Amino acid sequence: MMLAGCSGSGESSSPTISGIAAAGSTLTGTVYLKDSSIPTRELSVPIAADGSFSFGLNGLTAPFILKATGTANGNNLTLYSFATAAGVANINPLSSLAVVLANGSDDLTSLYNSPDPVKMHAILNALPNAITNVQTVLQPTLAKFGAATVNFISDPYAANHQGLDLLLDMAAISAGNGIVTIMDKPANKTIQIPLNSLMPGSIDIISAPISSAGSVLVWPTLPAVAPNETVNFTAVVIGSANQQVTWSVVEGNGGTITKTGVYTA
């Protein structure tokens, strides 16, 4: 529940937690927040069209765990983040991975369902090292996107298909059953690493060249499709809020493609 009203005598506004919920493209869905009270208190807000959300924190106890549920690029996603106090707390696949490392387990569903204060404060203390670990492990890839030093939770973030957001367009990152799975979408290549074996600088996950703003990335690039079979193409317009593209088959008798990129050979 969020309350708004007028205040006088120079009173300051309520402290807030705000951010962007995205996995490359923005999520369409809901963000939830739980605090460290006993019993815990929970808020929820819809995700705006640009991926933004905001919670007022009056009466709540830090730290906070956040969960975003919704769809992005046709995929159903549940992502997590964490906030030590009022400020920015973006929600994306990298924030989820950092919370997994700080939690010491990829069972974030149980953590969110029962966020006891002792565990919440343990994550608060472990989170800075977890963020640094993710940045270090993915350094070769983050550097390609000019995001090697970006704090993917607390730094200002925009779902604009540039920098870190472009990386999240091109890579799918998740953790489950003790395994971190990272997929290079353009190359259709998947890497799986045990959660306890993440090594600094060990993962360079994007093989495709990073194009300039205004260009269009399309994948898969070399699919093998038998006659009458289908393949779903994805396009990202780099550095543009307008992601609309028009699909067509150039080759005569080369098959058909729908307006959403589903090609039939």
HELIX and SHEET records of a PDB file:
HELIX    1   1 PRO A   93  ASN A  103  1                                  11    
HELIX    2   2 LEU A  108  ASN A  113  1                                   6    
HELIX    3   3 PRO A  117  VAL A  137  1                                  21    
HELIX    4   4 GLN A  139  LYS A  144  1                                   6    
HELIX    5   5 GLY A  163  MET A  170  1                                   8    
HELIX    6   6 LEU A  195  SER A  197  5                                   3    
SHEET    1   A 3 SER A  52  GLY A  56  0                                        
SHEET    2   A 3 THR A  16  ILE A  20 -1                                        
SHEET    3   A 3 GLY A  87  VAL A  88  1                                        
SHEET    1   B 4 GLU A  42  PRO A  46  0                                        
SHEET    2   B 4 THR A  28  LYS A  34 -1                                        
SHEET    3   B 4 PHE A  64  ALA A  72 -1                                        
SHEET    4   B 4 ASN A  75  ALA A  83 -1                                        
SHEET    1   C 3 ALA A 171  GLY A 176  0                                        
SHEET    2   C 3 ILE A 179  ASP A 184 -1                                        
SHEET    3   C 3 LYS A 189  PRO A 194 -1                                        
SHEET    1   D 2 VAL A 216  TRP A 219  0                                        
SHEET    2   D 2 THR A 234  VAL A 237 -1                                        
SHEET    1   E 3 THR A 230  ASN A 232  0                                        
SHEET    2   E 3 VAL A 262  THR A 264 -1                                        
SHEET    3   E 3 THR A 256  ILE A 257 -1                                        
END                                                                             
